[in-house]
Amino acid sequence: MVPVIISQSGDSDGEHYILLTHKNSNIENIEQLYAKKLFVGARGDKRVPLLWLDTMLLKNDLPTSSTFFHSTQYMPKTTQAILPVFFQQADACLVPKTDFETAVQLNPQLGINLQILAESPG
């Protein structure tokens, strides 16, 4: 199968997904998210960010996301995934990097209090 139409934004090499945690959570690696609450905010198809997350978990000899996390909630809007982590109601979120950057421009406190634990390739 050969793609006929693909989307591109600026000079980007594709969509990047990031795994965010709160800086006060003291979570420094993916292993520390075991049995924690994950929010996923993805536009359209949720399979791509979860495939990347599952690949990262497997590379670290961990189970896939469906059994690794205590719960996974899918949010229709990215900010609905980011804000619970900001207010420490969720342990981590998986969102498109461009959406997080936009949210930080609107609310710089997000960039101060949240940290990127992992980032997917484009």
TIPANU-401584 format. One record per atom (N, C-alpha, C): residue in three letters; chain; atom name; x, y, z. Coordinates in steps of 0.2 Angstrom, whole numbers, padded with zeros to 4 digits. Atoms other than C-alpha are relative to their C-alpha. Last residue first. Example, Ala and Ser with C-alpha at 12.3 -4.5 7.8 and 13.67 -1.06 7.14 Angstrom:
# residues 2
<r rest="SER" kette="A" atom="N" u="-0004" v="-0006" w="-0001"/>
<r rest="SER" kette="A" atom="CA" u="0068" v="-0005" w="0036"/>
<r rest="SER" kette="A" atom="C" u="-0004" v="0005" w="0003"/>
<r rest="ALA" kette="A" atom="N" u="0004" v="-0006" w="0000"/>
<r rest="ALA" kette="A" atom="CA" u="0062" v="-0022" w="0039"/>
<r rest="ALA" kette="A" atom="C" u="0004" v="0006" w="0000"/>
***
This chain:
# residues 122
<r rest="GLY" kette="A" atom="N" u="0005" v="-0003" w="0004"/>
<r rest="GLY" kette="A" atom="CA" u="0038" v="0056" w="0072"/>
<r rest="GLY" kette="A" atom="C" u="-0003" v="-0005" w="-0004"/>
<r rest="PRO" kette="A" atom="N" u="-0003" v="-0003" w="0006"/>
<r rest="PRO" kette="A" atom="CA" u="0048" v="0047" w="0086"/>
<r rest="PRO" kette="A" atom="C" u="-0006" v="0002" w="-0005"/>
<r rest="SER" kette="A" atom="N" u="0000" v="0005" w="0006"/>
<r rest="SER" kette="A" atom="CA" u="0038" v="0045" w="0102"/>
<r rest="SER" kette="A" atom="C" u="0004" v="0003" w="-0006"/>
<r rest="GLU" kette="A" atom="N" u="0003" v="-0003" w="0007"/>
<r rest="GLU" kette="A" atom="CA" u="0042" v="0055" w="0117"/>
<r rest="GLU" kette="A" atom="C" u="0001" v="-0005" w="-0005"/>
<r rest="ALA" kette="A" atom="N" u="-0002" v="0004" w="0006"/>
<r rest="ALA" kette="A" atom="CA" u="0045" v="0049" w="0135"/>
<r rest="ALA" kette="A" atom="C" u="-0003" v="0004" w="-0006"/>
<r rest="LEU" kette="A" atom="N" u="-0003" v="0006" w="-0002"/>
<r rest="LEU" kette="A" atom="CA" u="0043" v="0056" w="0153"/>
<r rest="LEU" kette="A" atom="C" u="0003" v="-0004" w="-0006"/>
<r rest="ILE" kette="A" atom="N" u="0001" v="0005" w="0005"/>
<r rest="ILE" kette="A" atom="CA" u="0039" v="0074" w="0148"/>
<r rest="ILE" kette="A" atom="C" u="0004" v="-0006" w="0002"/>
<r rest="GLN" kette="A" atom="N" u="-0007" v="0002" w="0003"/>
<r rest="GLN" kette="A" atom="CA" u="0037" v="0084" w="0163"/>
<r rest="GLN" kette="A" atom="C" u="-0002" v="-0005" w="-0005"/>
<r rest="LEU" kette="A" atom="N" u="0000" v="0007" w="0003"/>
<r rest="LEU" kette="A" atom="CA" u="0022" v="0094" w="0170"/>
<r rest="LEU" kette="A" atom="C" u="0007" v="-0001" w="-0004"/>
<r rest="ASN" kette="A" atom="N" u="0001" v="0006" w="-0004"/>
<r rest="ASN" kette="A" atom="CA" u="0023" v="0108" w="0182"/>
<r rest="ASN" kette="A" atom="C" u="-0001" v="-0007" w="-0003"/>
<r rest="ILE" kette="A" atom="N" u="-0004" v="0000" w="-0006"/>
<r rest="ILE" kette="A" atom="CA" u="0032" v="0122" w="0173"/>
<r rest="ILE" kette="A" atom="C" u="-0001" v="-0006" w="0004"/>
<r rest="GLY" kette="A" atom="N" u="-0007" v="0002" w="0001"/>
<r rest="GLY" kette="A" atom="CA" u="0025" v="0118" w="0156"/>
<r rest="GLY" kette="A" atom="C" u="0004" v="0000" w="0006"/>
<r rest="LEU" kette="A" atom="N" u="0000" v="0007" w="0002"/>
<r rest="LEU" kette="A" atom="CA" u="0007" v="0117" w="0162"/>
<r rest="LEU" kette="A" atom="C" u="0007" v="-0002" w="-0001"/>
<r rest="GLN" kette="A" atom="N" u="-0001" v="0004" w="-0006"/>
<r rest="GLN" kette="A" atom="CA" u="0010" v="0134" w="0172"/>
<r rest="GLN" kette="A" atom="C" u="0000" v="-0008" w="-0002"/>
<r rest="PRO" kette="A" atom="N" u="-0007" v="0002" w="-0001"/>
<r rest="PRO" kette="A" atom="CA" u="0012" v="0142" w="0155"/>
<r rest="PRO" kette="A" atom="C" u="0001" v="-0004" w="0006"/>
<r rest="ASN" kette="A" atom="N" u="-0001" v="0001" w="-0007"/>
<r rest="ASN" kette="A" atom="CA" u="-0007" v="0141" w="0151"/>
<r rest="ASN" kette="A" atom="C" u="0007" v="-0002" w="0002"/>
<r rest="LEU" kette="A" atom="N" u="0006" v="-0003" w="-0004"/>
<r rest="LEU" kette="A" atom="CA" u="-0012" v="0146" w="0134"/>
<r rest="LEU" kette="A" atom="C" u="0001" v="0000" w="0007"/>
<r rest="GLN" kette="A" atom="N" u="0000" v="-0007" w="0003"/>
<r rest="GLN" kette="A" atom="CA" u="0006" v="0143" w="0126"/>
<r rest="GLN" kette="A" atom="C" u="-0006" v="0004" w="0004"/>
<r rest="VAL" kette="A" atom="N" u="-0005" v="-0004" w="-0004"/>
<r rest="VAL" kette="A" atom="CA" u="0007" v="0128" w="0137"/>
<r rest="VAL" kette="A" atom="C" u="0000" v="0007" w="-0002"/>
<r rest="ALA" kette="A" atom="N" u="0003" v="-0001" w="-0006"/>
<r rest="ALA" kette="A" atom="CA" u="-0009" v="0121" w="0129"/>
<r rest="ALA" kette="A" atom="C" u="0005" v="0004" w="0005"/>
<r rest="THR" kette="A" atom="N" u="0005" v="-0005" w="0000"/>
<r rest="THR" kette="A" atom="CA" u="-0002" v="0124" w="0112"/>
<r rest="THR" kette="A" atom="C" u="-0003" v="0001" w="0007"/>
<r rest="GLU" kette="A" atom="N" u="-0004" v="-0006" w="0001"/>
<r rest="GLU" kette="A" atom="CA" u="0014" v="0114" w="0116"/>
<r rest="GLU" kette="A" atom="C" u="-0005" v="0006" w="0000"/>
<r rest="PHE" kette="A" atom="N" u="-0003" v="-0002" w="-0006"/>
<r rest="PHE" kette="A" atom="CA" u="0003" v="0100" w="0123"/>
<r rest="PHE" kette="A" atom="C" u="0004" v="0007" w="0000"/>
<r rest="ASP" kette="A" atom="N" u="0006" v="-0002" w="-0004"/>
<r rest="ASP" kette="A" atom="CA" u="-0007" v="0099" w="0107"/>
<r rest="ASP" kette="A" atom="C" u="0002" v="0003" w="0007"/>
<r rest="THR" kette="A" atom="N" u="0002" v="-0007" w="0002"/>
<r rest="THR" kette="A" atom="CA" u="0009" v="0099" w="0097"/>
<r rest="THR" kette="A" atom="C" u="-0006" v="0002" w="0004"/>
<r rest="LYS" kette="A" atom="N" u="-0005" v="-0006" w="-0003"/>
<r rest="LYS" kette="A" atom="CA" u="0016" v="0085" w="0108"/>
<r rest="LYS" kette="A" atom="C" u="-0002" v="0007" w="-0003"/>
<r rest="PRO" kette="A" atom="N" u="-0005" v="-0002" w="0006"/>
<r rest="PRO" kette="A" atom="CA" u="0001" v="0073" w="0104"/>
<r rest="PRO" kette="A" atom="C" u="0004" v="0006" w="0003"/>
<r rest="VAL" kette="A" atom="N" u="0003" v="-0005" w="0004"/>
<r rest="VAL" kette="A" atom="CA" u="-0005" v="0066" w="0121"/>
<r rest="VAL" kette="A" atom="C" u="0004" v="0002" w="-0006"/>
<r rest="LEU" kette="A" atom="N" u="-0003" v="0001" w="0006"/>
<r rest="LEU" kette="A" atom="CA" u="-0002" v="0052" w="0133"/>
<r rest="LEU" kette="A" atom="C" u="-0004" v="0004" w="-0005"/>
<r rest="CYS" kette="A" atom="N" u="0004" v="0000" w="0006"/>
<r rest="CYS" kette="A" atom="CA" u="-0006" v="0056" w="0151"/>
<r rest="CYS" kette="A" atom="C" u="0004" v="-0001" w="-0006"/>
<r rest="ALA" kette="A" atom="N" u="-0004" v="-0001" w="0006"/>
<r rest="ALA" kette="A" atom="CA" u="0001" v="0051" w="0168"/>
<r rest="ALA" kette="A" atom="C" u="-0005" v="0001" w="-0006"/>
<r rest="ASP" kette="A" atom="N" u="-0008" v="0001" w="-0001"/>
<r rest="ASP" kette="A" atom="CA" u="-0003" v="0049" w="0186"/>
<r rest="ASP" kette="A" atom="C" u="0003" v="0002" w="-0006"/>
<r rest="ALA" kette="A" atom="N" u="-0002" v="0006" w="0004"/>
<r rest="ALA" kette="A" atom="CA" u="-0021" v="0056" w="0186"/>
<r rest="ALA" kette="A" atom="C" u="0007" v="0000" w="0001"/>
<r rest="GLN" kette="A" atom="N" u="0006" v="0004" w="-0001"/>
<r rest="GLN" kette="A" atom="CA" u="-0030" v="0068" w="0199"/>
<r rest="GLN" kette="A" atom="C" u="0001" v="-0007" w="-0005"/>
<r rest="GLN" kette="A" atom="N" u="-0002" v="0006" w="-0003"/>
<r rest="GLN" kette="A" atom="CA" u="-0014" v="0077" w="0201"/>
<r rest="GLN" kette="A" atom="C" u="-0005" v="-0005" w="0002"/>
<r rest="PHE" kette="A" atom="N" u="0003" v="-0001" w="-0007"/>
<r rest="PHE" kette="A" atom="CA" u="-0021" v="0094" w="0196"/>
<r rest="PHE" kette="A" atom="C" u="0001" v="-0006" w="0004"/>
<r rest="PHE" kette="A" atom="N" u="-0002" v="-0006" w="-0003"/>
<r rest="PHE" kette="A" atom="CA" u="-0009" v="0094" w="0181"/>
<r rest="PHE" kette="A" atom="C" u="-0002" v="0001" w="0007"/>
<r rest="VAL" kette="A" atom="N" u="-0007" v="0001" w="-0002"/>
<r rest="VAL" kette="A" atom="CA" u="-0012" v="0076" w="0178"/>
<r rest="VAL" kette="A" atom="C" u="0003" v="0006" w="0003"/>
<r rest="PRO" kette="A" atom="N" u="0000" v="0004" w="-0005"/>
<r rest="PRO" kette="A" atom="CA" u="-0031" v="0079" w="0177"/>
<r rest="PRO" kette="A" atom="C" u="0007" v="-0002" w="0003"/>
<r rest="LEU" kette="A" atom="N" u="0002" v="-0003" w="-0006"/>
<r rest="LEU" kette="A" atom="CA" u="-0028" v="0094" w="0166"/>
<r rest="LEU" kette="A" atom="C" u="0000" v="-0005" w="0006"/>
<r rest="ILE" kette="A" atom="N" u="-0006" v="-0004" w="-0003"/>
<r rest="ILE" kette="A" atom="CA" u="-0018" v="0085" w="0152"/>
<r rest="ILE" kette="A" atom="C" u="-0002" v="0002" w="0007"/>
<r rest="ALA" kette="A" atom="N" u="-0005" v="0005" w="-0002"/>
<r rest="ALA" kette="A" atom="CA" u="-0031" v="0072" w="0147"/>
<r rest="ALA" kette="A" atom="C" u="0006" v="0003" w="0004"/>
<r rest="GLN" kette="A" atom="N" u="0004" v="0004" w="-0005"/>
<r rest="GLN" kette="A" atom="CA" u="-0046" v="0084" w="0146"/>
<r rest="GLN" kette="A" atom="C" u="0005" v="-0006" w="0003"/>
<r rest="THR" kette="A" atom="N" u="0000" v="-0004" w="-0007"/>
<r rest="THR" kette="A" atom="CA" u="-0034" v="0096" w="0138"/>
<r rest="THR" kette="A" atom="C" u="-0004" v="-0004" w="0005"/>
<r rest="THR" kette="A" atom="N" u="-0006" v="0001" w="-0003"/>
<r rest="THR" kette="A" atom="CA" u="-0032" v="0083" w="0124"/>
<r rest="THR" kette="A" atom="C" u="0001" v="0004" w="0007"/>
<r rest="LYS" kette="A" atom="N" u="-0004" v="-0006" w="0001"/>
<r rest="LYS" kette="A" atom="CA" u="-0050" v="0083" w="0120"/>
<r rest="LYS" kette="A" atom="C" u="0006" v="-0001" w="0004"/>
<r rest="PRO" kette="A" atom="N" u="0001" v="-0003" w="0007"/>
<r rest="PRO" kette="A" atom="CA" u="-0061" v="0067" w="0117"/>
<r rest="PRO" kette="A" atom="C" u="0004" v="0006" w="-0001"/>
<r rest="MET" kette="A" atom="N" u="0003" v="-0006" w="0000"/>
<r rest="MET" kette="A" atom="CA" u="-0053" v="0058" w="0132"/>
<r rest="MET" kette="A" atom="C" u="-0001" v="0003" w="-0007"/>
<r rest="TYR" kette="A" atom="N" u="-0001" v="-0004" w="0007"/>
<r rest="TYR" kette="A" atom="CA" u="-0049" v="0040" w="0133"/>
<r rest="TYR" kette="A" atom="C" u="-0004" v="0006" w="0001"/>
<r rest="GLN" kette="A" atom="N" u="0006" v="-0004" w="0002"/>
<r rest="GLN" kette="A" atom="CA" u="-0047" v="0033" w="0151"/>
<r rest="GLN" kette="A" atom="C" u="0002" v="0004" w="-0007"/>
<r rest="THR" kette="A" atom="N" u="-0001" v="-0004" w="0006"/>
<r rest="THR" kette="A" atom="CA" u="-0034" v="0019" w="0155"/>
<r rest="THR" kette="A" atom="C" u="-0007" v="0004" w="-0002"/>
<r rest="SER" kette="A" atom="N" u="0005" v="-0002" w="0004"/>
<r rest="SER" kette="A" atom="CA" u="-0034" v="0011" w="0172"/>
<r rest="SER" kette="A" atom="C" u="0002" v="0004" w="-0006"/>
<r rest="HIS" kette="A" atom="N" u="0006" v="0002" w="-0004"/>
<r rest="HIS" kette="A" atom="CA" u="-0023" v="0001" w="0183"/>
<r rest="HIS" kette="A" atom="C" u="-0006" v="0002" w="-0004"/>
<r rest="PHE" kette="A" atom="N" u="0003" v="-0005" w="-0004"/>
<r rest="PHE" kette="A" atom="CA" u="-0009" v="0002" w="0170"/>
<r rest="PHE" kette="A" atom="C" u="-0006" v="-0002" w="0004"/>
<r rest="PHE" kette="A" atom="N" u="-0005" v="-0004" w="-0004"/>
<r rest="PHE" kette="A" atom="CA" u="0002" v="-0012" w="0165"/>
<r rest="PHE" kette="A" atom="C" u="-0003" v="0005" w="0004"/>
<r rest="THR" kette="A" atom="N" u="-0001" v="0003" w="-0006"/>
<r rest="THR" kette="A" atom="CA" u="-0012" v="-0024" w="0159"/>
<r rest="THR" kette="A" atom="C" u="0005" v="0004" w="0005"/>
<r rest="SER" kette="A" atom="N" u="0007" v="0002" w="-0003"/>
<r rest="SER" kette="A" atom="CA" u="-0020" v="-0014" w="0145"/>
<r rest="SER" kette="A" atom="C" u="0001" v="-0004" w="0006"/>
<r rest="SER" kette="A" atom="N" u="0003" v="-0005" w="-0003"/>
<r rest="SER" kette="A" atom="CA" u="-0003" v="-0005" w="0142"/>
<r rest="SER" kette="A" atom="C" u="-0007" v="-0002" w="0003"/>
<r rest="THR" kette="A" atom="N" u="0003" v="-0005" w="0004"/>
<r rest="THR" kette="A" atom="CA" u="0007" v="-0020" w="0137"/>
<r rest="THR" kette="A" atom="C" u="-0005" v="0004" w="0004"/>
<r rest="PRO" kette="A" atom="N" u="0006" v="0002" w="0003"/>
<r rest="PRO" kette="A" atom="CA" u="0017" v="-0029" w="0150"/>
<r rest="PRO" kette="A" atom="C" u="-0003" v="0005" w="-0004"/>
<r rest="LEU" kette="A" atom="N" u="0006" v="-0002" w="-0004"/>
<r rest="LEU" kette="A" atom="CA" u="0035" v="-0023" w="0154"/>
<r rest="LEU" kette="A" atom="C" u="-0006" v="-0003" w="-0004"/>
<r rest="ASP" kette="A" atom="N" u="0002" v="0006" w="-0003"/>
<r rest="ASP" kette="A" atom="CA" u="0052" v="-0029" w="0148"/>
<r rest="ASP" kette="A" atom="C" u="-0006" v="0000" w="0004"/>
<r rest="ASN" kette="A" atom="N" u="-0002" v="-0001" w="-0007"/>
<r rest="ASN" kette="A" atom="CA" u="0057" v="-0011" w="0145"/>
<r rest="ASN" kette="A" atom="C" u="-0002" v="-0007" w="0003"/>
<r rest="LYS" kette="A" atom="N" u="-0007" v="-0001" w="0000"/>
<r rest="LYS" kette="A" atom="CA" u="0056" v="-0014" w="0126"/>
<r rest="LYS" kette="A" atom="C" u="0003" v="0000" w="0007"/>
<r rest="LEU" kette="A" atom="N" u="-0003" v="0007" w="0001"/>
<r rest="LEU" kette="A" atom="CA" u="0039" v="-0021" w="0129"/>
<r rest="LEU" kette="A" atom="C" u="0007" v="0001" w="-0001"/>
<r rest="LEU" kette="A" atom="N" u="0001" v="0005" w="-0005"/>
<r rest="LEU" kette="A" atom="CA" u="0033" v="-0005" w="0137"/>
<r rest="LEU" kette="A" atom="C" u="0004" v="-0006" w="-0001"/>
<r rest="MET" kette="A" atom="N" u="-0004" v="-0002" w="-0005"/>
<r rest="MET" kette="A" atom="CA" u="0040" v="0006" w="0123"/>
<r rest="MET" kette="A" atom="C" u="0000" v="-0004" w="0007"/>
<r rest="THR" kette="A" atom="N" u="-0006" v="0001" w="0003"/>
<r rest="THR" kette="A" atom="CA" u="0031" v="-0004" w="0110"/>
<r rest="THR" kette="A" atom="C" u="0006" v="0002" w="0005"/>
<r rest="ASP" kette="A" atom="N" u="-0001" v="0007" w="-0001"/>
<r rest="ASP" kette="A" atom="CA" u="0015" v="-0003" w="0120"/>
<r rest="ASP" kette="A" atom="C" u="0007" v="-0003" w="-0002"/>
<r rest="LEU" kette="A" atom="N" u="-0001" v="0001" w="-0007"/>
<r rest="LEU" kette="A" atom="CA" u="0017" v="0016" w="0121"/>
<r rest="LEU" kette="A" atom="C" u="0001" v="-0008" w="0002"/>
<r rest="TRP" kette="A" atom="N" u="-0006" v="-0003" w="-0002"/>
<r rest="TRP" kette="A" atom="CA" u="0020" v="0017" w="0102"/>
<r rest="TRP" kette="A" atom="C" u="0001" v="-0002" w="0008"/>
<r rest="LEU" kette="A" atom="N" u="-0005" v="0004" w="0003"/>
<r rest="LEU" kette="A" atom="CA" u="0005" v="0006" w="0098"/>
<r rest="LEU" kette="A" atom="C" u="0007" v="0002" w="0003"/>
<r rest="LEU" kette="A" atom="N" u="0000" v="0006" w="-0005"/>
<r rest="LEU" kette="A" atom="CA" u="-0005" v="0016" w="0111"/>
<r rest="LEU" kette="A" atom="C" u="0005" v="-0005" w="-0003"/>
<r rest="PRO" kette="A" atom="N" u="-0003" v="-0001" w="-0006"/>
<r rest="PRO" kette="A" atom="CA" u="-0001" v="0032" w="0102"/>
<r rest="PRO" kette="A" atom="C" u="0001" v="-0006" w="0004"/>
<r rest="VAL" kette="A" atom="N" u="-0007" v="-0002" w="0001"/>
<r rest="VAL" kette="A" atom="CA" u="-0005" v="0025" w="0085"/>
<r rest="VAL" kette="A" atom="C" u="0003" v="0001" w="0006"/>
<r rest="ARG" kette="A" atom="N" u="-0005" v="0006" w="0001"/>
<r rest="ARG" kette="A" atom="CA" u="-0021" v="0015" w="0090"/>
<r rest="ARG" kette="A" atom="C" u="0007" v="0002" w="0000"/>
<r rest="LYS" kette="A" atom="N" u="-0003" v="0000" w="-0006"/>
<r rest="LYS" kette="A" atom="CA" u="-0031" v="0031" w="0097"/>
<r rest="LYS" kette="A" atom="C" u="0006" v="-0006" w="-0001"/>
<r rest="ASP" kette="A" atom="N" u="-0002" v="0007" w="-0002"/>
<r rest="ASP" kette="A" atom="CA" u="-0037" v="0035" w="0080"/>
<r rest="ASP" kette="A" atom="C" u="0005" v="0000" w="0006"/>
<r rest="GLY" kette="A" atom="N" u="0002" v="0005" w="0005"/>
<r rest="GLY" kette="A" atom="CA" u="-0045" v="0053" w="0079"/>
<r rest="GLY" kette="A" atom="C" u="0002" v="-0007" w="0003"/>
<r rest="ARG" kette="A" atom="N" u="0004" v="-0002" w="0005"/>
<r rest="ARG" kette="A" atom="CA" u="-0036" v="0066" w="0090"/>
<r rest="ARG" kette="A" atom="C" u="-0001" v="-0006" w="-0005"/>
<r rest="ALA" kette="A" atom="N" u="-0003" v="0001" w="0007"/>
<r rest="ALA" kette="A" atom="CA" u="-0028" v="0058" w="0105"/>
<r rest="ALA" kette="A" atom="C" u="-0006" v="0002" w="-0005"/>
<r rest="GLY" kette="A" atom="N" u="0003" v="-0005" w="0004"/>
<r rest="GLY" kette="A" atom="CA" u="-0030" v="0062" w="0123"/>
<r rest="GLY" kette="A" atom="C" u="0003" v="0000" w="-0007"/>
<r rest="VAL" kette="A" atom="N" u="-0002" v="-0001" w="0007"/>
<r rest="VAL" kette="A" atom="CA" u="-0026" v="0047" w="0133"/>
<r rest="VAL" kette="A" atom="C" u="-0004" v="0005" w="-0003"/>
<r rest="PHE" kette="A" atom="N" u="0005" v="-0003" w="0005"/>
<r rest="PHE" kette="A" atom="CA" u="-0027" v="0047" w="0152"/>
<r rest="PHE" kette="A" atom="C" u="0003" v="0001" w="-0007"/>
<r rest="LEU" kette="A" atom="N" u="-0002" v="-0004" w="0006"/>
<r rest="LEU" kette="A" atom="CA" u="-0017" v="0035" w="0163"/>
<r rest="LEU" kette="A" atom="C" u="-0006" v="0003" w="-0004"/>
<r rest="LYS" kette="A" atom="N" u="0006" v="-0002" w="0004"/>
<r rest="LYS" kette="A" atom="CA" u="-0020" v="0029" w="0181"/>
<r rest="LYS" kette="A" atom="C" u="0003" v="0004" w="-0006"/>
<r rest="LYS" kette="A" atom="N" u="0002" v="-0007" w="0000"/>
<r rest="LYS" kette="A" atom="CA" u="-0006" v="0020" w="0189"/>
<r rest="LYS" kette="A" atom="C" u="-0006" v="0001" w="-0005"/>
<r rest="ALA" kette="A" atom="N" u="0006" v="0000" w="-0004"/>
<r rest="ALA" kette="A" atom="CA" u="-0003" v="0001" w="0192"/>
<r rest="ALA" kette="A" atom="C" u="-0003" v="0007" w="0001"/>
<r rest="TYR" kette="A" atom="N" u="0003" v="0006" w="-0001"/>
<r rest="TYR" kette="A" atom="CA" u="0015" v="0002" w="0185"/>
<r rest="TYR" kette="A" atom="C" u="-0006" v="0001" w="0005"/>
<r rest="LEU" kette="A" atom="N" u="0007" v="-0001" w="0002"/>
<r rest="LEU" kette="A" atom="CA" u="0019" v="0020" w="0181"/>
<r rest="LEU" kette="A" atom="C" u="-0004" v="-0006" w="0001"/>
<r rest="GLN" kette="A" atom="N" u="0003" v="-0003" w="-0006"/>
<r rest="GLN" kette="A" atom="CA" u="0036" v="0019" w="0191"/>
<r rest="GLN" kette="A" atom="C" u="-0008" v="0001" w="-0002"/>
<r rest="GLU" kette="A" atom="N" u="0002" v="0005" w="-0005"/>
<r rest="GLU" kette="A" atom="CA" u="0042" v="0007" w="0177"/>
<r rest="GLU" kette="A" atom="C" u="-0004" v="0003" w="0006"/>
<r rest="ILE" kette="A" atom="N" u="0006" v="0003" w="0002"/>
<r rest="ILE" kette="A" atom="CA" u="0041" v="0021" w="0164"/>
<r rest="ILE" kette="A" atom="C" u="-0002" v="-0005" w="0005"/>
<r rest="ASN" kette="A" atom="N" u="-0001" v="0004" w="0005"/>
<r rest="ASN" kette="A" atom="CA" u="0054" v="0032" w="0173"/>
<r rest="ASN" kette="A" atom="C" u="-0006" v="-0004" w="-0001"/>
<r rest="GLU" kette="A" atom="N" u="-0006" v="-0001" w="0005"/>
<r rest="GLU" kette="A" atom="CA" u="0056" v="0047" w="0183"/>
<r rest="GLU" kette="A" atom="C" u="0001" v="-0005" w="-0005"/>
<r rest="ILE" kette="A" atom="N" u="-0001" v="0005" w="0005"/>
<r rest="ILE" kette="A" atom="CA" u="0040" v="0048" w="0193"/>
<r rest="ILE" kette="A" atom="C" u="0005" v="0002" w="-0005"/>
<r rest="ASN" kette="A" atom="N" u="-0006" v="0004" w="-0001"/>
<r rest="ASN" kette="A" atom="CA" u="0043" v="0059" w="0208"/>
<r rest="ASN" kette="A" atom="C" u="0000" v="-0006" w="-0004"/>
<r rest="SER" kette="A" atom="N" u="0002" v="0007" w="-0001"/>
<r rest="SER" kette="A" atom="CA" u="0024" v="0065" w="0207"/>
<r rest="SER" kette="A" atom="C" u="0007" v="-0005" w="0002"/>
<r rest="ASN" kette="A" atom="N" u="0000" v="0001" w="-0007"/>
<r rest="ASN" kette="A" atom="CA" u="0029" v="0083" w="0210"/>
<r rest="ASN" kette="A" atom="C" u="-0002" v="-0008" w="0002"/>
<r rest="LYS" kette="A" atom="N" u="-0007" v="0000" w="-0003"/>
<r rest="LYS" kette="A" atom="CA" u="0035" v="0085" w="0192"/>
<r rest="LYS" kette="A" atom="C" u="0000" v="-0002" w="0008"/>
<r rest="HIS" kette="A" atom="N" u="0000" v="-0006" w="-0004"/>
<r rest="HIS" kette="A" atom="CA" u="0017" v="0079" w="0186"/>
<r rest="HIS" kette="A" atom="C" u="0007" v="0000" w="0003"/>
<r rest="THR" kette="A" atom="N" u="0002" v="0001" w="-0007"/>
<r rest="THR" kette="A" atom="CA" u="0018" v="0066" w="0172"/>
<r rest="THR" kette="A" atom="C" u="0001" v="0007" w="0004"/>
<r rest="LEU" kette="A" atom="N" u="-0001" v="-0005" w="-0004"/>
<r rest="LEU" kette="A" atom="CA" u="0017" v="0067" w="0153"/>
<r rest="LEU" kette="A" atom="C" u="-0001" v="-0002" w="0007"/>
<r rest="LEU" kette="A" atom="N" u="0002" v="0002" w="-0006"/>
<r rest="LEU" kette="A" atom="CA" u="0020" v="0054" w="0140"/>
<r rest="LEU" kette="A" atom="C" u="0001" v="0005" w="0005"/>
<r rest="ILE" kette="A" atom="N" u="-0004" v="-0001" w="-0006"/>
<r rest="ILE" kette="A" atom="CA" u="0022" v="0062" w="0123"/>
<r rest="ILE" kette="A" atom="C" u="-0004" v="-0003" w="0006"/>
<r rest="TYR" kette="A" atom="N" u="0005" v="0001" w="-0006"/>
<r rest="TYR" kette="A" atom="CA" u="0016" v="0058" w="0106"/>
<r rest="TYR" kette="A" atom="C" u="0005" v="0001" w="0006"/>
<r rest="HIS" kette="A" atom="N" u="-0004" v="0003" w="-0005"/>
<r rest="HIS" kette="A" atom="CA" u="0025" v="0065" w="0090"/>
<r rest="HIS" kette="A" atom="C" u="-0005" v="0000" w="0006"/>
<r rest="GLU" kette="A" atom="N" u="0003" v="-0001" w="-0006"/>
<r rest="GLU" kette="A" atom="CA" u="0015" v="0068" w="0074"/>
<r rest="GLU" kette="A" atom="C" u="0005" v="-0004" w="0006"/>
<r rest="GLY" kette="A" atom="N" u="0006" v="0004" w="-0001"/>
<r rest="GLY" kette="A" atom="CA" u="0025" v="0068" w="0058"/>
<r rest="GLY" kette="A" atom="C" u="-0002" v="0002" w="0008"/>
<r rest="ASP" kette="A" atom="N" u="-0001" v="0007" w="0003"/>
<r rest="ASP" kette="A" atom="CA" u="0043" v="0073" w="0053"/>
<r rest="ASP" kette="A" atom="C" u="-0006" v="-0004" w="0002"/>
<r rest="SER" kette="A" atom="N" u="0000" v="0005" w="-0004"/>
<r rest="SER" kette="A" atom="CA" u="0039" v="0092" w="0056"/>
<r rest="SER" kette="A" atom="C" u="0000" v="-0007" w="-0003"/>
<r rest="ASP" kette="A" atom="N" u="-0005" v="0004" w="0002"/>
<r rest="ASP" kette="A" atom="CA" u="0044" v="0106" w="0045"/>
<r rest="ASP" kette="A" atom="C" u="0001" v="-0007" w="0004"/>
<r rest="GLY" kette="A" atom="N" u="-0006" v="-0003" w="0000"/>
<r rest="GLY" kette="A" atom="CA" u="0027" v="0114" w="0045"/>
<r rest="GLY" kette="A" atom="C" u="0006" v="-0005" w="-0002"/>
<r rest="SER" kette="A" atom="N" u="0000" v="-0006" w="-0003"/>
<r rest="SER" kette="A" atom="CA" u="0013" v="0102" w="0048"/>
<r rest="SER" kette="A" atom="C" u="0007" v="0003" w="0001"/>
<r rest="GLN" kette="A" atom="N" u="-0006" v="-0002" w="-0003"/>
<r rest="GLN" kette="A" atom="CA" u="0012" v="0087" w="0037"/>
<r rest="GLN" kette="A" atom="C" u="-0001" v="0007" w="0003"/>
<r rest="SER" kette="A" atom="N" u="0000" v="-0007" w="-0003"/>
<r rest="SER" kette="A" atom="CA" u="-0003" v="0077" w="0031"/>
<r rest="SER" kette="A" atom="C" u="0007" v="0002" w="0003"/>
<r rest="ILE" kette="A" atom="N" u="-0002" v="0000" w="-0007"/>
<r rest="ILE" kette="A" atom="CA" u="-0002" v="0062" w="0020"/>
<r rest="ILE" kette="A" atom="C" u="0000" v="0007" w="0002"/>
<r rest="ILE" kette="A" atom="N" u="0001" v="-0007" w="-0003"/>
<r rest="ILE" kette="A" atom="CA" u="-0011" v="0059" w="0003"/>
<r rest="ILE" kette="A" atom="C" u="0002" v="-0001" w="0007"/>
<r rest="VAL" kette="A" atom="N" u="0001" v="-0005" w="0006"/>
<r rest="VAL" kette="A" atom="CA" u="-0007" v="0045" w="-0009"/>
<r rest="VAL" kette="A" atom="C" u="0000" v="0007" w="0003"/>
<r rest="PRO" kette="A" atom="N" u="0005" v="-0006" w="-0002"/>
<r rest="PRO" kette="A" atom="CA" u="0000" v="0033" w="0004"/>
<r rest="PRO" kette="A" atom="C" u="0000" v="0005" w="-0006"/>
<r rest="VAL" kette="A" atom="N" u="-0004" v="-0006" w="0001"/>
<r rest="VAL" kette="A" atom="CA" u="0007" v="0017" w="-0005"/>
<r rest="VAL" kette="A" atom="C" u="-0005" v="0006" w="0002"/>
<r rest="MET" kette="A" atom="N" u="0004" v="-0006" w="0000"/>
<r rest="MET" kette="A" atom="CA" u="0000" v="0000" w="0000"/>
<r rest="MET" kette="A" atom="C" u="0004" v="0006" w="0000"/>
***
